[in-house]
C-alpha cells in the first residue's frame, strides 16, 4: 500500500507573500519617515488651529504661502493622511492574500500590488 502525501502549498505561499508586502511597506515607510512625521504634526496643528488654538508654525507657513492660517489648516486637513492610507493599502493586500485560494490567484494579487 502506497501513501500519497498531498501538501497544500498555500499556507507557505501566503506567509511568503505577507512577508514581501510587509518588507515593501516598511521600506516605503522608512523612506517617508520625515514626511510622515511632518504631515502628522501639521495635521494635528491644523485641527487645533481650527478648534481655536493658535499655531505659530502654521501662521508662519501661511504667511510664506500668502494665505490665512485657517485656509492653510483647512487645506492640510483636506489632504489624505499618508500613514493611514499606507496602512489601509497594506490591510487590503493582506486580505486579498488571505482570500487567494490558488498559487495563481496569489500570484495575481502580488502582481496587482507590485
DSSP file (Angstrom, degrees, kcal/mol; ACC not computed):
  #  RESIDUE AA STRUCTURE BP1 BP2  ACC     N-H-->O    O-->H-N    N-H-->O    O-->H-N    TCO  KAPPA ALPHA  PHI   PSI    X-CA   Y-CA   Z-CA
    1    1 A X              0   0    0      0, 0.0     2,-0.4     0, 0.0     0, 0.0   0.000 360.0 360.0 360.0 127.4    0.0    0.0    0.0
    2    2 A X        -     0   0    0      2,-0.0     2,-0.4     0, 0.0     0, 0.0  -0.795 360.0-142.5-100.9 138.2    1.5    3.3   -1.1
    3    3 A X        -     0   0    0     -2,-0.4     2,-0.6     2,-0.0     0, 0.0  -0.822   7.7-155.0 -98.5 136.8    0.9    6.5    0.8
    4    4 A X        -     0   0    0     -2,-0.4     2,-0.7     2,-0.0    -2,-0.0  -0.955   4.3-156.2-112.4 122.9    0.4    9.8   -1.0
    5    5 A X        -     0   0    0     -2,-0.6     2,-0.7     2,-0.0    -2,-0.0  -0.878   8.0-169.6-100.8 114.0    1.3   12.9    0.9
    6    6 A X        -     0   0    0     -2,-0.7     2,-0.5     2,-0.0    -2,-0.0  -0.902   5.6-168.6-107.8 107.8   -0.6   15.9   -0.5
    7    7 A X        -     0   0    0     -2,-0.7     2,-0.6     2,-0.0    -2,-0.0  -0.853  19.7-132.6-102.7 126.3    0.8   19.1    1.0
    8    8 A X        -     0   0    0     -2,-0.5     3,-0.4     1,-0.2     4,-0.4  -0.652  13.7-162.7 -75.1 118.7   -1.1   22.3    0.4
    9    9 A X  S  > S+     0   0    0     -2,-0.6     4,-2.4     1,-0.2     3,-0.3   0.654  70.1  87.8 -77.1 -13.5    1.4   24.9   -0.7
   10   10 A X  H  > S+     0   0    0      1,-0.2     4,-3.2     2,-0.2     5,-0.3   0.863  80.0  55.1 -61.8 -42.1   -0.9   27.9    0.1
   11   11 A X  H  > S+     0   0    0     -3,-0.4     4,-2.1     1,-0.2    -1,-0.2   0.941 114.6  41.1 -57.0 -44.4   -0.1   28.4    3.8
   12   12 A X  H  > S+     0   0    0     -4,-0.4     4,-2.2    -3,-0.3    -1,-0.2   0.902 115.7  50.4 -68.5 -40.3    3.7   28.8    3.0
   13   13 A X  H  X S+     0   0    0     -4,-2.4     4,-2.4     2,-0.2    -2,-0.2   0.899 110.6  49.8 -65.7 -39.2    3.0   30.9   -0.1
   14   14 A X  H  X S+     0   0    0     -4,-3.2     4,-2.9    -5,-0.2     5,-0.2   0.927 109.9  50.4 -63.9 -44.3    0.7   33.2    1.8
   15   15 A X  H  X S+     0   0    0     -4,-2.1     4,-2.2    -5,-0.3    -2,-0.2   0.907 111.5  48.6 -60.6 -41.6    3.3   33.7    4.6
   16   16 A X  H  X S+     0   0    0     -4,-2.2     4,-2.3     2,-0.2    -1,-0.2   0.923 112.1  48.5 -63.7 -44.0    5.9   34.5    2.0
   17   17 A X  H  X S+     0   0    0     -4,-2.4     4,-2.5     2,-0.2    -2,-0.2   0.912 111.0  50.1 -63.7 -42.4    3.6   37.0    0.2
   18   18 A X  H  X S+     0   0    0     -4,-2.9     4,-2.6     1,-0.2    -1,-0.2   0.903 110.5  50.3 -62.5 -40.3    2.7   38.6    3.6
   19   19 A X  H  X S+     0   0    0     -4,-2.2     4,-2.5    -5,-0.2    -1,-0.2   0.900 110.2  49.9 -64.5 -39.8    6.4   39.0    4.4
   20   20 A X  H  X S+     0   0    0     -4,-2.3     4,-2.4     2,-0.2    -2,-0.2   0.914 111.8  48.0 -64.7 -42.6    7.1   40.5    1.0
   21   21 A X  H  X S+     0   0    0     -4,-2.5     4,-2.8     2,-0.2     5,-0.2   0.924 111.6  50.4 -63.1 -44.3    4.2   43.0    1.5
   22   22 A X  H  X S+     0   0    0     -4,-2.6     4,-2.7     1,-0.2    -2,-0.2   0.917 110.7  49.0 -61.2 -44.1    5.4   43.9    4.9
   23   23 A X  H  X S+     0   0    0     -4,-2.5     4,-2.5     2,-0.2    -1,-0.2   0.925 112.6  48.3 -61.6 -43.7    9.0   44.5    3.7
   24   24 A X  H  X S+     0   0    0     -4,-2.4     4,-2.4     2,-0.2    -2,-0.2   0.943 113.7  45.6 -62.0 -48.3    7.7   46.7    0.9
   25   25 A X  H  X S+     0   0    0     -4,-2.8     4,-2.7     1,-0.2    -1,-0.2   0.905 113.0  50.9 -63.1 -41.5    5.5   48.7    3.2
   26   26 A X  H  X S+     0   0    0     -4,-2.7     4,-2.5    -5,-0.2    -1,-0.2   0.903 109.9  49.3 -64.4 -40.7    8.3   49.1    5.7
   27   27 A X  H  X S+     0   0    0     -4,-2.5     4,-2.3     2,-0.2    -1,-0.2   0.931 112.4  48.6 -62.5 -44.1   10.8   50.3    3.1
   28   28 A X  H  X S+     0   0    0     -4,-2.4     4,-1.3     1,-0.2    -2,-0.2   0.921 111.9  49.2 -61.2 -43.4    8.2   52.8    1.9
   29   29 A X  H  < S+     0   0    0     -4,-2.7     4,-0.4     1,-0.2     3,-0.2   0.898 109.6  51.4 -64.1 -40.8    7.6   54.0    5.4
   30   30 A X  H >< S+     0   0    0     -4,-2.5     3,-1.1     1,-0.2     4,-0.3   0.919 109.8  49.8 -62.4 -42.9   11.3   54.3    6.2
   31   31 A X  H 3< S+     0   0    0     -4,-2.3    -1,-0.2     1,-0.2    -2,-0.2   0.771 117.5  41.1 -65.9 -24.7   11.7   56.4    3.0
   32   32 A X  T 3X S+     0   0    0     -4,-1.3     4,-3.4    -3,-0.2     5,-0.3   0.286  79.9 112.7-106.2   9.0    8.8   58.6    4.0
   33   33 A X  H <> S+     0   0    0     -3,-1.1     4,-2.7    -4,-0.4     5,-0.3   0.904  79.9  44.7 -52.9 -51.8    9.6   58.9    7.8
   34   34 A X  H  > S+     0   0    0     -4,-0.3     4,-2.6     1,-0.2    -1,-0.2   0.940 117.3  45.5 -59.3 -47.5   10.4   62.6    7.8
   35   35 A X  H  > S+     0   0    0      1,-0.2     4,-3.0     2,-0.2     5,-0.2   0.911 112.7  50.8 -63.9 -42.9    7.4   63.5    5.6
   36   36 A X  H  X S+     0   0    0     -4,-3.4     4,-2.4     2,-0.2    -1,-0.2   0.922 112.6  46.0 -61.0 -44.4    5.1   61.3    7.7
   37   37 A X  H  X S+     0   0    0     -4,-2.7     4,-2.3    -5,-0.3    -2,-0.2   0.927 114.8  47.3 -64.8 -44.6    6.2   62.9   10.9
   38   38 A X  H  X S+     0   0    0     -4,-2.6     4,-2.5    -5,-0.3    -2,-0.2   0.928 113.9  46.9 -63.4 -45.1    5.9   66.4    9.5
   39   39 A X  H  X S+     0   0    0     -4,-3.0     4,-2.6     2,-0.2    -1,-0.2   0.896 111.5  51.2 -65.4 -39.8    2.4   65.7    8.0
   40   40 A X  H  X S+     0   0    0     -4,-2.4     4,-2.1    -5,-0.2    -1,-0.2   0.924 112.4  46.3 -62.7 -44.0    1.2   64.2   11.2
   41   41 A X  H  X S+     0   0    0     -4,-2.3     4,-2.6     1,-0.2    -2,-0.2   0.905 113.5  49.1 -64.8 -41.2    2.3   67.1   13.2
   42   42 A X  H  X S+     0   0    0     -4,-2.5     4,-2.6     2,-0.2    -2,-0.2   0.883 109.5  51.7 -67.2 -37.4    0.8   69.6   10.7
   43   43 A X  H  X S+     0   0    0     -4,-2.6     4,-2.3     2,-0.2    -1,-0.2   0.919 111.9  46.8 -63.9 -42.4   -2.5   67.7   10.7
   44   44 A X  H  X S+     0   0    0     -4,-2.1     4,-2.3     2,-0.2    -2,-0.2   0.925 113.9  47.6 -65.0 -44.0   -2.6   67.9   14.5
   45   45 A X  H  X S+     0   0    0     -4,-2.6     4,-2.7     1,-0.2    -2,-0.2   0.888 111.2  51.9 -64.2 -38.6   -1.7   71.6   14.5
   46   46 A X  H  X S+     0   0    0     -4,-2.6     4,-2.4     2,-0.2    -1,-0.2   0.913 109.7  48.4 -65.1 -42.5   -4.3   72.3   11.8
   47   47 A X  H  X S+     0   0    0     -4,-2.3     4,-0.9     1,-0.2    -2,-0.2   0.916 113.7  47.1 -63.8 -42.2   -7.0   70.6   13.8
   48   48 A X  H  <>S+     0   0    0     -4,-2.3     5,-2.7     2,-0.2     3,-0.4   0.913 110.5  52.7 -65.1 -41.4   -6.0   72.5   16.9
   49   49 A X  H ><5S+     0   0    0     -4,-2.7     3,-1.6     1,-0.3    -2,-0.2   0.922 108.9  48.8 -60.9 -44.1   -5.9   75.8   15.0
   50   50 A X  H 3<5S+     0   0    0     -4,-2.4    -1,-0.3     1,-0.3    -2,-0.2   0.707 107.3  57.2 -70.4 -17.3   -9.4   75.2   13.6
   51   51 A X  T 3<5S-     0   0    0     -4,-0.9    -1,-0.3    -3,-0.4    -2,-0.2   0.423 131.8 -93.1 -89.5   0.5  -10.5   74.5   17.2
   52   52 A X  T < 5S+     0   0    0     -3,-1.6     2,-0.6     1,-0.3    -3,-0.2   0.425  87.0 124.7 108.5  -0.8   -9.2   77.9   18.3
   53   53 A X      < -     0   0    0     -5,-2.7    -1,-0.3    -6,-0.1    -2,-0.2  -0.832  59.3-126.3 -95.4 121.0   -5.7   77.2   19.4
   54   54 A X        -     0   0    0     -2,-0.6     2,-0.4    -3,-0.1    -4,-0.0  -0.238  18.0-155.8 -65.0 153.1   -3.1   79.3   17.6
   55   55 A X     >  -     0   0    0      1,-0.1     4,-2.5    -6,-0.0     5,-0.2  -0.945  12.4-165.7-134.4 112.6   -0.2   77.7   15.8
   56   56 A X  H  > S+     0   0    0     -2,-0.4     4,-2.5     1,-0.2     5,-0.2   0.897  93.0  55.4 -61.1 -39.9    3.0   79.7   15.2
   57   57 A X  H  > S+     0   0    0      1,-0.2     4,-2.3     2,-0.2    -1,-0.2   0.934 111.8  41.5 -59.0 -48.4    4.2   77.0   12.7
   58   58 A X  H  > S+     0   0    0      2,-0.2     4,-2.9     1,-0.2    -1,-0.2   0.864 112.7  54.0 -71.8 -34.3    1.0   77.3   10.6
   59   59 A X  H  X S+     0   0    0     -4,-2.5     4,-2.1     2,-0.2    -1,-0.2   0.915 111.2  46.7 -63.1 -41.8    0.9   81.1   10.8
   60   60 A X  H  X S+     0   0    0     -4,-2.5     4,-1.9     2,-0.2    -2,-0.2   0.939 115.2  45.0 -65.0 -47.6    4.5   81.2    9.6
   61   61 A X  H  X S+     0   0    0     -4,-2.3     4,-1.7     1,-0.2    -2,-0.2   0.900 111.8  52.8 -64.6 -40.2    3.8   78.8    6.7
   62   62 A X  H  X>S+     0   0    0     -4,-2.9     5,-2.5     1,-0.2     4,-0.9   0.907 107.8  51.3 -62.3 -41.3    0.6   80.5    5.8
   63   63 A X  H ><5S+     0   0    0     -4,-2.1     3,-0.6     1,-0.2    -1,-0.2   0.902 108.5  51.8 -62.5 -40.5    2.4   83.9    5.6
   64   64 A X  H 3<5S+     0   0    0     -4,-1.9    -1,-0.2     1,-0.2    -2,-0.2   0.835 113.7  44.4 -63.3 -31.9    5.0   82.3    3.3
   65   65 A X  H 3<5S-     0   0    0     -4,-1.7    -1,-0.2     2,-0.2    -2,-0.2   0.529 112.7-119.3 -90.7  -7.3    2.2   81.0    1.1
   66   66 A X  T <<5S+     0   0    0     -4,-0.9     2,-0.3    -3,-0.6    -3,-0.2   0.876  76.2 105.6  72.3  37.5    0.3   84.2    1.1
   67   67 A X  S   <S-     0   0    0     -5,-2.5    -1,-0.3    -6,-0.1    -2,-0.2  -0.889  75.4 -87.3-139.8 170.4   -2.8   82.8    2.7
   68   68 A X     >  -     0   0    0     -2,-0.3     4,-2.3     1,-0.1     5,-0.2  -0.441  33.3-121.1 -78.0 156.2   -4.6   82.8    6.1
   69   69 A X  H  > S+     0   0    0      1,-0.2     4,-2.6     2,-0.2     5,-0.1   0.865 114.6  54.6 -63.4 -35.6   -3.6   80.2    8.7
   70   70 A X  H  > S+     0   0    0      2,-0.2     4,-2.5     1,-0.2    -1,-0.2   0.907 107.9  48.3 -65.4 -42.1   -7.2   79.0    8.7
   71   71 A X  H  > S+     0   0    0      2,-0.2     4,-2.4     1,-0.2    -2,-0.2   0.906 112.3  49.5 -65.0 -40.1   -7.2   78.4    5.0
   72   72 A X  H  X S+     0   0    0     -4,-2.3     4,-2.9     2,-0.2    -2,-0.2   0.925 110.0  51.2 -62.8 -43.5   -3.9   76.6    5.3
   73   73 A X  H  X S+     0   0    0     -4,-2.6     4,-2.4     1,-0.2    -2,-0.2   0.920 111.3  47.1 -60.3 -44.8   -5.3   74.4    8.1
   74   74 A X  H  X S+     0   0    0     -4,-2.5     4,-1.2     2,-0.2    -1,-0.2   0.896 112.1  50.9 -63.9 -39.0   -8.3   73.5    6.0
   75   75 A X  H  X S+     0   0    0     -4,-2.4     4,-0.7     2,-0.2     3,-0.4   0.931 110.6  48.6 -62.9 -45.8   -6.0   72.7    3.1
   76   76 A X  H >< S+     0   0    0     -4,-2.9     3,-1.1     1,-0.2    -2,-0.2   0.926 112.6  47.7 -59.8 -45.8   -3.9   70.5    5.2
   77   77 A X  H 3< S+     0   0    0     -4,-2.4    -1,-0.2     1,-0.2    -2,-0.2   0.682 103.6  62.4 -73.3 -16.5   -6.9   68.6    6.7
   78   78 A X  H 3< S+     0   0    0     -4,-1.2    -1,-0.2    -3,-0.4    -2,-0.2   0.659  89.7  86.1 -80.6 -14.9   -8.4   68.1    3.2
   79   79 A X  S << S-     0   0    0     -3,-1.1     2,-0.0    -4,-0.7     3,-0.0  -0.526  92.1 -94.6 -85.6 152.7   -5.4   66.0    2.1
   80   80 A X        -     0   0    0     -2,-0.2     2,-0.9     1,-0.1    -1,-0.1  -0.318  33.6-113.9 -66.6 148.2   -5.2   62.3    2.7
   81   81 A X     >  -     0   0    0      1,-0.2     4,-2.7    -4,-0.1     5,-0.2  -0.746  27.2-157.3 -80.6 108.1   -3.4   61.0    5.8
   82   82 A X  H  > S+     0   0    0     -2,-0.9     4,-2.2     1,-0.2    -1,-0.2   0.820  88.0  51.6 -63.6 -33.1   -0.5   59.2    4.2
   83   83 A X  H  > S+     0   0    0      2,-0.2     4,-2.2     1,-0.2    -1,-0.2   0.944 113.7  43.3 -69.1 -46.8    0.1   56.9    7.2
   84   84 A X  H  > S+     0   0    0      1,-0.2     4,-2.4     2,-0.2    -2,-0.2   0.893 113.5  53.1 -64.1 -39.2   -3.5   55.8    7.4
   85   85 A X  H  X S+     0   0    0     -4,-2.7     4,-2.3     2,-0.2    -2,-0.2   0.918 108.9  48.6 -61.5 -45.0   -3.6   55.4    3.6
   86   86 A X  H  X S+     0   0    0     -4,-2.2     4,-2.3     1,-0.2    -1,-0.2   0.909 112.3  48.4 -62.9 -42.9   -0.5   53.2    3.6
   87   87 A X  H  X S+     0   0    0     -4,-2.2     4,-2.6     2,-0.2    -1,-0.2   0.879 109.5  52.8 -67.1 -37.0   -1.9   51.0    6.4
   88   88 A X  H  X S+     0   0    0     -4,-2.4     4,-2.3     2,-0.2    -2,-0.2   0.914 109.7  48.8 -63.2 -42.5   -5.2   50.7    4.5
   89   89 A X  H  X S+     0   0    0     -4,-2.3     4,-2.3     2,-0.2    -2,-0.2   0.926 111.5  50.2 -60.8 -44.3   -3.4   49.6    1.4
   90   90 A X  H  X S+     0   0    0     -4,-2.3     4,-2.5     1,-0.2    -2,-0.2   0.925 111.2  47.7 -61.4 -45.5   -1.4   47.0    3.5
   91   91 A X  H  X S+     0   0    0     -4,-2.6     4,-2.2     1,-0.2    -1,-0.2   0.883 110.4  52.4 -64.5 -38.3   -4.6   45.7    5.1
   92   92 A X  H  X S+     0   0    0     -4,-2.3     4,-2.0     2,-0.2    -1,-0.2   0.913 111.7  45.8 -63.6 -42.6   -6.3   45.4    1.7
   93   93 A X  H  X S+     0   0    0     -4,-2.3     4,-2.5     2,-0.2    -2,-0.2   0.913 111.4  51.7 -68.0 -41.7   -3.4   43.4    0.2
   94   94 A X  H  X S+     0   0    0     -4,-2.5     4,-2.4     1,-0.2    -2,-0.2   0.887 109.6  50.6 -62.2 -37.7   -3.2   41.2    3.3
   95   95 A X  H  X S+     0   0    0     -4,-2.2     4,-1.8     2,-0.2    -1,-0.2   0.909 110.5  49.1 -65.1 -41.2   -7.0   40.5    2.9
   96   96 A X  H  X S+     0   0    0     -4,-2.0     4,-1.2     2,-0.2    -2,-0.2   0.881 110.0  51.9 -65.1 -37.4   -6.5   39.6   -0.7
   97   97 A X  H >< S+     0   0    0     -4,-2.5     3,-0.5     1,-0.2    -2,-0.2   0.936 109.9  48.6 -62.9 -46.3   -3.6   37.3    0.2
   98   98 A X  H 3< S+     0   0    0     -4,-2.4    -1,-0.2     1,-0.2    -2,-0.2   0.843 112.2  50.2 -62.2 -32.7   -5.8   35.5    2.8
   99   99 A X  H 3< S+     0   0    0     -4,-1.8    -1,-0.2    -5,-0.2    -2,-0.2   0.688  82.1 109.1 -81.3 -18.7   -8.6   35.1    0.2
  100  100 A X    <<  -     0   0    0     -4,-1.2   -86,-0.1    -3,-0.5     3,-0.0  -0.409  44.7-175.4 -63.6 126.6   -6.3   33.7   -2.6
  101  101 A X        +     0   0    0     -2,-0.2     2,-0.3     1,-0.1    -1,-0.2   0.647  63.6  35.9 -98.6 -18.6   -7.2   30.0   -3.0
  102  102 A X  S  > S-     0   0    0      1,-0.1     4,-2.3   -92,-0.1     5,-0.2  -0.902  82.4-112.3-132.5 160.2   -4.6   29.0   -5.5
  103  103 A X  H  > S+     0   0    0     -2,-0.3     4,-2.5     1,-0.2     5,-0.1   0.865 119.1  55.3 -57.8 -34.7   -1.0   29.9   -6.3
  104  104 A X  H  > S+     0   0    0      2,-0.2     4,-2.1     1,-0.2    -1,-0.2   0.911 107.5  47.8 -66.4 -41.9   -2.2   31.6   -9.5
  105  105 A X  H  > S+     0   0    0      2,-0.2     4,-2.3     1,-0.2    -2,-0.2   0.908 112.4  49.5 -64.4 -40.7   -4.6   33.8   -7.6
  106  106 A X  H  X S+     0   0    0     -4,-2.3     4,-2.4     1,-0.2    -2,-0.2   0.904 108.8  52.4 -64.8 -40.7   -1.9   34.7   -5.1
  107  107 A X  H  X S+     0   0    0     -4,-2.5     4,-2.2     1,-0.2    -1,-0.2   0.899 109.7  49.9 -61.0 -40.4    0.5   35.5   -8.0
  108  108 A X  H  X S+     0   0    0     -4,-2.1     4,-2.6     2,-0.2    -2,-0.2   0.899 108.3  52.6 -66.2 -40.6   -2.2   37.8   -9.4
  109  109 A X  H  X S+     0   0    0     -4,-2.3     4,-2.0     1,-0.2    -2,-0.2   0.941 112.3  45.3 -58.1 -47.6   -2.7   39.6   -6.1
  110  110 A X  H  X S+     0   0    0     -4,-2.4     4,-2.6     1,-0.2    -1,-0.2   0.855 111.6  51.8 -68.1 -34.4    1.0   40.2   -5.9
  111  111 A X  H  < S+     0   0    0     -4,-2.2    -1,-0.2     1,-0.2    -2,-0.2   0.896 111.1  48.1 -67.3 -39.5    1.2   41.4   -9.5
  112  112 A X  H  < S+     0   0    0     -4,-2.6    -2,-0.2     1,-0.2    -1,-0.2   0.863 115.2  45.8 -67.3 -35.4   -1.6   43.8   -8.9
  113  113 A X  H  <        0   0    0     -4,-2.0    -2,-0.2     1,-0.2    -1,-0.2   0.934 360.0 360.0 -73.2 -46.7    0.0   45.1   -5.7
  114  114 A X     <        0   0    0     -4,-2.6    -1,-0.2    -5,-0.2    -2,-0.2   0.476 360.0 360.0 -76.0 360.0    3.5   45.5   -7.0
